[in-house]
Amino acid sequence: MFVPLTMTSPTPSYRALRASPLSFTAGRALRTALAVTASIVALSTCAAAVLAFPPASRADEAALDRYVAANAQTVAVPADAVTATILRDEFSATSGYATFIAGGTNHDWAKLVLLYAGFPISDTNVAVFTRWMRQENGTDDWWNRNNPLNNGWGSGGGSGLGSYASLDMAAQNAAKALHGNPGYASIVAGFASSAPTAQIEAAIWASPWASSHYANGAHWSQAPVPVVKSPAGTW
């Protein structure tokens, strides 16, 4: 028996393609991409148009040249002109409490007492003060009991054998003692005026600071006092 054959085309029809979900999605994506691209191109064109400055015309350039020529300014300096001297403020730094405490030497302690007492920190005053410290406590152990001058003021020892919590406290109390006892008025006057060393030392010997009065200077040395630093923790 003869059976007729039906030929099927391998290519789907336009209707089939149009009805395919995949084809519909791909087409929509393509249209979206084209629309975005067109928008970017349009924005770029607008931006370029906004940022582009029109070139100056030759007429404008000529007008600017005429304005500069008409309004040009000149400065004439006389041949005998004298330059002016300008004085400016000068600045300097003065050592303070923290500086002397950080230094930690016997000379620093002497300067610290002078600073607390309001006396000039002069070479004369420092020389006398370090000599005074040497007569009271020596040089190698000048920080003994944190009381370099054997001061009884605020140390708990009326005879000067008391101690302080720190060398900084000792400096403050030494300054208070000098100003607090009328018997030390000549010492204060000498330090306040940076008097000659002999004058200040004579005032110290005559004062009631030491009952021995340093044998009126016989137990006193004018030799330079070496710089010695105290141990850690004494300040």
C-alpha positions, 0 to 999 in steps of 0.5 A: 500500500502506498503511504504518502509522505508529509514533508516538514520544513526544518525552519520554523515559521515566522508565526512560530518564532514570534510566538516563542518566549525566548525570541520575545525576551531577546527582542525586548533586551535588544530594544532596551540596549538600543534605547540606553545607547541612544540616551547616552549618545544624546547626553554626551552630545548635550554635555559637549555642547554645554562645555564647549566655549565659543572661540573669542573673536578677533574683534574681542581680542582687538578691544582687549588690546586697546583697553590695556594700551589705554589703561597701562600703568607705570611706576617711576622710582627716583634715582636717589630713592632710599630703601626703608628698613622694616623692624620686625618683632623678635621672639625668644623662649624662657626656660620654665618649671618643666625644663628645669625638672627635666634637666634634673641637675643641681644647677637646675634645682637652683634655677627652679628655686630662683624661678619659684621665688621670682628672682632673676636666673642670672649667672651670679644668682646660680653661682651663689645658690649652688655654692650654698647647696654645696655647703649644706649637703655636699655636691655628690649627694646634693639631693639627700632627703630631697632637701638640698638646703636642709630647709625646715620650712614644710619638711617636718624638721625644724632643724632642717633635717626633714625631707620632701616628697620630691625635689620640686616640692623642696624648691617651692618650699625653699622659695617660700621660706626665703620670702616668709622669714624677715631674717632673710630679707637681705638674702632676698634683696641680694637675689632680687637685684642679682647683686655681686656674689660676695654681697649675697653670700655675706647676707646668707652668713649673717642670716639665721639660716644656719646656726653656725653662720658658716663660720662667717664665710670660713666654711664656704668655698667660692670654687665652681660647683660641678653639674651633678644629676640626681637619681631617677624618681627624686623629682 
